[in-house]
Amino acid sequence: MPCSGFGLFGLLCFPTCDVTPALDREMERNVFEPSSLREIGAVVQLGHPAGKRCPLPIRTTNSFTVLHTNGIHSLNLYFCGCSAAAQGYIQLLRGSWYPSTPREPRTASTFSLLRLFHNLNCLGKLPAWDLWKALETMTEHRTLCSPPQRYQVLLRSIRQWRHLKLLKRAGREHTSSGVSGTALGELVVACPACPHPSRNLPPDWESISAEKKFIYILFLAIDANFRLRNAVVSTAERDPPLGDGWAFFVEQAPYNEHVRSFVSQEDMATCSGFKNAKGLRTTGIAGVTCSRHGVWRPNGMGDLQRGERFCNVDPLVAISMGGDNSRLDLVLSYDIVCIWGVHFPDRLTQLPLQWRLNFDPNRVRFCVPKFHLWAHRILSLFKVQCHALYSFNFLVGVGRTHGETIEENWAQSNRAAAQTKMMGPGARKDTLDDIFGAHNYRVVKSFRRVLLARLAEAIREARTHAREFKDFNAGMVTFCGNEAVKTWEREVLLWDQDHSQPCPYEPRLQNKETMRDVQLQLAQEEKTTLQNGSVSHESSMSLFLALGLEIEEKQRGLAWEIKVRRSGTTYQALDVERQRNVILRDLKRFRRLQLSFMPMFKEYLTDDQKKVLDSPASVLPEETKLFLPSELREADRELPRACVVGLAHAETRLREAECRDALESLRRGLRTRSAGHLFTVRNVTGQNPTTRAEGVQRKVQVSIYLSKLCYRWARNALFRLRKHGDWERELRVLNDVDVRGMNERLLTAEEIAERRILAEQGFIDELIAGPSSEGAVVSQGEGRRQLSWIWYSYADPIDSLSVATRNNDPVIHEALKIEWCKARARKMRWEEEVELLLEEMRRVIVYRRWNAEIWRERGRQQRAGLNAKCQQGLSAFAAEQASIQDSVADDLESHWMGIRALGQELLAGLPVSRVVEVELEEEEDGGDSNQDDLDVAEV
């Protein structure tokens, strides 16, 4: 056992101890025999420096047991009996041993052991029983006998240690009222990034403009946890909490009295349903946390007696909203807020007087956490049609808040569920209070890294989405007209102010197609293609070029079909040959017309091209070149002998129209695919219906694929004719990642690599099949989704009339309106996130300064009845804490200086003028930073 502060004395310190014969016997047998410190004569003298004996020692009866990190030890212990000596338990505490009782202690736990378990329990949720068994095992291996049973002593010491640490960190001994004057919720580690009117907000914060008032919103998240249950063990009278209501749990007496008045109240509707309560004192916990940072709120915890009821949740929320917080605007997120929030203002009037608030319903807004929102929509839990009503994505002033932080918090505390289930009510609350406090401390400590990374990402995303919205808005003004876009903006602003107005984010004309409607639409498109598949007149230049474009389309379709059906049936092979014959007949007609419009073009071909032209049988019909003007050299196509005057210009116009038609066909196919996927997910079950639905969706995907090939073919020809120019702003290069619907995500790097491998191996059918039903809907967050350029790239109108008459499809216009509103919302949420993070950084620094001043004030206070040494110790501790708070504030101000300046430039509308490099620390678990952190290292 290593020496402690007051020294450890054995044979060398006390030569007169009668242990020599025992050592001689061990040396004779050449072996060390196990023995305790007491057996070999070890003596611990308290109250004097190491090596000094007390002239009046007081020996404890029998042996003294010490619990240490390496086992359980028995030894001889002497208290100091001098006239100026302190009481025995104080002598133990000064030696860093925690006594089991203040009266005649016979057991003590070392501070090292208690400190070690405190950290292991808060971080790894190590139960005290496991610690005791480990100490017992180490002792038995060393002594070959069972140590004295001190498990209950260890439990009491641990519980008292937790409580004293809470009081010490809160500075309760520095105040005149002492421990007994501790206020409700005073022992928590508060969130410095949340708004506290009396601590980290400017004096005139309430006079800020309405547009900027959102930076002072308090975000709270509510949820219930049915894993932190408690069995009927002991009673509240036999096992009360050491500080009832001083930390995270609400004061028990008024809370229980309020709940008893609602015995007949039924559970609220939940996603998981209510668990069986047989043999349980509490079925779980309801909690409140700040939804932006994940810090538990003071008195925000309460036990659930019979599921998730209004009478349990309402008091916790009211307490979190009380005090200075009642002056703040609030955003409350709850996974069943659509039920809980309906009559919440009315229920507040039924609470006890100490919990009632001067509540203004207009200052509170309700949201559903983002992960739960889609499930609510699928399960039709909302009583209203506008699901955007509870969405963080469309609520003004919330930034990129998602509301799921409380679920992340439960994931950490749930590891303590097994050990707290069988605890008494007081021990359980003290343990969970300590675990929740440790969680808050780690979260607050991580602000240095987390807020920096969030702001770096927000700045980057804000600029990206501002640029995307600018391009999209310009496209919509071009396609739909400026008046239509202004109307959309008015609708959004009106809905932001009054949610009873029509929701601009929800479709009123879309998503009404059934699978039969999709099949009918495909059949009609096929019929139209067959009816328009022949050319009736052969004397026009435009018809000559149109015939060439028609042949190219047939060639592309046949080439794709051959690749897909590499080993088809006899009927499929016959169908391929019939299509080839059709192409051959069209080629002969095309060659006859080509002699009229391109009389001597053969002279300007290369030798290889001449061989193809002279021997058509040597080349398959689907691979035969047509040699339109776009396939000739630029200098040759202007010669009258190669092309008649105006032919190249006519092809340019047709190619440009072909590009636009292909894009429109691509958009139509993507809209159909999105509607089909949504219908399948919601309505199609079973193997046979699913197979039929997949067949229909595959036809849609084939159409999309062929439209993509048509656009690329036409654009390549157009580029050869026109070279680089302004036309490329509308008709851009179409990459695979651009071919996605308005509600579909970007492909990940792994998916792109997988598709590339499939293409190289010839699995064209898999490539064309497209994403699965899950990948084709919104699988990336709404706030990060970027719209493909194909949805906002339109040609400039010739006049104002063409804008109104070019496309009168109301479904298309509504889809574009919804995407315009969502793109605007994404831009605004990221800009709000930058403002919120800048304000949170400022609040953290100011809160640290305020806390430092509080500690300095505590150090200046003089406690009555304390001696000079105790008063000096209190002042030194307060000065140390004040210095720590000032140092942290200085470090944060220096560490965040560069990124805060960059955020201010973005809000001021300044262009990017420099690169700020920030160092992102590794995660707390010791692993490397993830790729997102590495990406935002430079902003």
C-alpha angles and dihedrals in degrees: 000000000000120000116265130208096287096046136250119250125199136143095326092050095043109033090174093065111117099237100108096096091053091052091047091054091051092050092049092056091041092230138102114237119209114253138155126253089252092054094054091050102258112165129189116205116198128204098031136078119269112287094019123114124218113238089216106034120180110209121209116236116258114343131330118231121217124189110210137165092266099046147291116312134194118204146150114268131190125196119210112258098188118130093250095045121124124235118287098255090050090052089054093049092050087055091053093254118127111217122225091226136002092234117073096327117207098177134045137179119216119242088237091060095046092045092049094049091044091059095040092050095048095044105030098019091235109182119233089237091061090051091051093049090050091052090045092050094049090050094048091050090053102039101026090226137085115268122230114282108256103149095119090048090053091050092052093046093050093049093049091045091055092050095047091050090054091051093046095051090049092052094234093152089057093063127081092235092056124193094330090060094060110136125224111280093004097125097062127107099243125214109255092195095060118085115268110179094207097041119033108009125092117254093248097045093122092059095059118124119272092245092059099035091097091078088073096051117128111223116205129181123201129196144147126234119204095184096070092073127154127214125220097273122148120330138267090252094054095038112028122168115263092231110022108205094352095117134014103328117080118247104279105218100057091037094054092044090054093048092049089061089063100049094136095048113122127227121268115248109270135181096239101037128229121303125225112275099197111137093004129119091196128016094206145308134282114210143183125210136167103267097213098052107018097236115149115241125236111266087359095131128084136164122250115223100185112006129294109331135166092242090060100045102038097065092049092052092045092053091049089050094046132097116024089348090074088075092059130086110247138212112195120194122194130158090234098033089128086072103026098047098051098086098013095122091052093049092052089067089060094058122103115276095255090060101042119111139204087246125191108191091202090066094057126073128186129220139174116229111259097244092053096043098079092047089053090053094048093047092046093232092147117095090205128062097227104084089178087072090084099031121119088207094068102033114106117238101016098101113196096333111147103182095221096107091101090059089053089051093052090052089062099043095043090076087072092055096098096051096043096046093076097038125107116260095258097044091047094053093045090050095048092045088056093046092049090048092052089050091053091049093053092047093050091046090053093057090092090065103025100051090046093053092045093051093047090052093044093053092051095045093044091057092044095051093042088056092045092050092048091055093042092049091051090051092050092049088053096045103034102021134250094271092056092052091049089051090053090051092051090051092052094048091048092050092047089059097040121023091194088075120091109290112242092200096060124075118240097179103028132077092038095110119110125207089260089056090054091049091049091050091052092049091051091050091051091049091051091050092052093047093052097041100103134066114227100184128049107180101079127090090222091051090050091054092041089054089052092051090047092053090050090053091051090048093052092048094048094045090053092047092051091051092050094046099047091151103023131161126271091260091053091049089051090051090052092052092050091053090049090053090052090051091048092053091049090048092055091052090046093052091052091052090043091063088060099048099029103029101167102020091123090071090062096052126101120250092258091050091050091054090054091049095046095045107039092165091065091066127057114248093242090055099045116120117230097201097219117176091271090062094055126084114273094246094047099050091062093058115100091223090058100039133006115246112284097014095110091047091049091052089049091056092046092048091051091050090046090055092052093046090050091050092049091049089049092052091047091051093048091051090050091049092051092049091047094050092048091049091049094050093048103038114015119089132157133047100273098046090044091052092050091048091051089052091054092046091051091056089052091050092050089054090051091049094050091047089053091051091047092053093048092048093048094045092051090053091046091051091053089052100043106019117202118346148123091294088076091071088069102030103044130175108283112224125185091252089058093060099087136113126254090262098039129100135234119268115258121236090255092053092048091051091047092052091048090055091048090052092049091050092049099248092142092153091061091046094053093044088077128199124338123257090268095049095047096062128061103302096149120069116276090233094057101039116116121204117234115247091240089077098057104029109102135152120260111263120246092222140348092268093060090058092058098040105035095083121008097170104132092200092058092046092050092049090051091047092053092049091047090053092047093048089051090048092051091051092048095046093054092047089049089050090057091051093046093049092048090052092046091052090051091048093050092054093045091047090054090051091049091049091050090054091049090055092047089053090050090052091055094053118099117217116217115237097021122122122235095261094053091046090050090051092051091049092049092050092049092049090051092052092047090051091050092051092049092048092051091049092050091048093049092047091052095041094050098039098099098043093045090054089051091051091051090052091053093051090048090057094244119153122246106281104160146014120246115202116206128184113232113204124224121269118272092250089066096249126126119275114268124251093263091060091049091050094055095047088101120044 
